[in-house]
Amino acid sequence: MALDLIDVHKSYPMNHGRKHVLRGVNASFGRGERVGILGRNGSGKSTLVRVLSGVEVPTRGRIRRSMSISWPIGMAAGFLTSLSGADNCRFIARIYGKPSQAVVDYVESFAELGEYLRMPVGTYSSGMRSRLGLAISLAIEFDCFLVDEALSVGDTKFGRAFAARLANAGLIIVTHSPSQVRQLCTRAAVMDQGTLTFYEDIDEALATYNSL
Amino acid sequence: MSDTAARPSLADCARTQLRVIGALVIREMHTRFGRHRFGYLTLFLEPMILAIGVGIIHQLHKGERGVRGSFEMYAIGYVLFMKFRQMIMRASGAIPSNVALLHHRQIALPDLFFARHLIETAACTGVLFLMTFVGIAMGGEYPDSPMKMLAAAALMFLLAQGMALMVGAATTEWHGIERFIHLMTYLFLPISGLFFMLYWLPPWLQEYAVWVPTVHIFELLRDGQFGEKYWTQYDLLYVAKWILVTHLIGLAGLRVVRGRIGLE
């Protein structure tokens, strides 16, 4: 089981010509691997996340998927503010073919929304929304979790749930924060000017990243 | 396109797609009608009130007797036409407002359309039955062949679906044409066949009218409603060709658009 990127290019039309964001990315993520991808602003990180999650299709190149990858953790992907938190949970559960009640129970157990779980998401505070987003992301078992930007994990309820999920799943973190890569990853890569370079040694990756 | 994986079987794919469409239908019902039960009523009430209004206006037309002034002719035809127009108009902008859903890799662009269309179909079929009973209650006759009427409704939906897929793809690529499509659906009304039957037209005009696919569908509908009483003429193969071609263009268009979708 793996996720392979083979010479992936992504460009967007601009007023004059095209903007080339990914210029031939090659990567292979194995089952259970924990990979950190470091990149400065404008290096093509966000585009890489969207191509990895599958929302965007490469302009050129191939992606081979033989394991399931989450949507970026915490993202309210396709949530509707007019629906209640529980309804949004049920929708996600149905899409992924999981029992609705189990997903709602899981979210209820650590999103700490109380009565609000049955209220429209539009009535939530931003903190409640992000707890709901995180909880739903972890309610589905993926082979590999995709993390866009640093998460405040630590010894919170969420941090423990996250660690429990990671016990039998892989991880891809795309971030500009070296500390989390050091904390969570076993392999690292640096994204620079649309290409990705892997380093077997994390310290080497961090050193390269810091010199950019 | 650029994704290859250990290919799941066709049956697995079909199961996934059915599951996704089911989930989207429930989501669409919840959002469109909210948690207020009133919304479910408007799904039926809105087309009914319009159809009854149009039907009565034509019924009251002085000097028109027989089918030309009949309630059933216009009320039932109008339900079909209105859903046809609604499905096409709702298709514009359907993709941009749902891009975030594509984070879930099981969801494909056509699913968004199929889910909506299922709801519209269900609502319309219900209204069609109701209008038929209202027509009978108002002194009209029993339909000659309900099956033909249902077939006409099914064809109308398939044609609208093909066009909606095309419109959905086109409006994602070129934002400007949304208003144009709105305009077209209104201008289409007089030639759609809703307000005439083929045999009312002079022969030279009939030759042109049969180019319009919905004219055949309305003729089939009226054959089902009135049977042998009036002369009807339709070519279902011609309609089927339209349905096939619009679906092919629409699905191909969505495939092209899928590769270009970018989040802001």
Interface residues (C-beta under 8 A of the other chain):
Chain A: V8 Y12 R50 S53 G54 V55 E56 V57 P58 T59 G61 R62 I63 R64 R65 S66 I69 W71 P72 M75 A76 A77 G78 F79 L80 S82 L83 S84 D87 R90 F91 I92 R94 I95 Y96 G97 P120
Chain B: M1 S2 D3 T4 A5 A6 T16 R19 V20 G22 A23 I26 R27 H30 T31 G34 R35 N98 V99 A100 L101 L102 H103 H104 R105 Q106 I107 R258 G259 I261 G262 L263
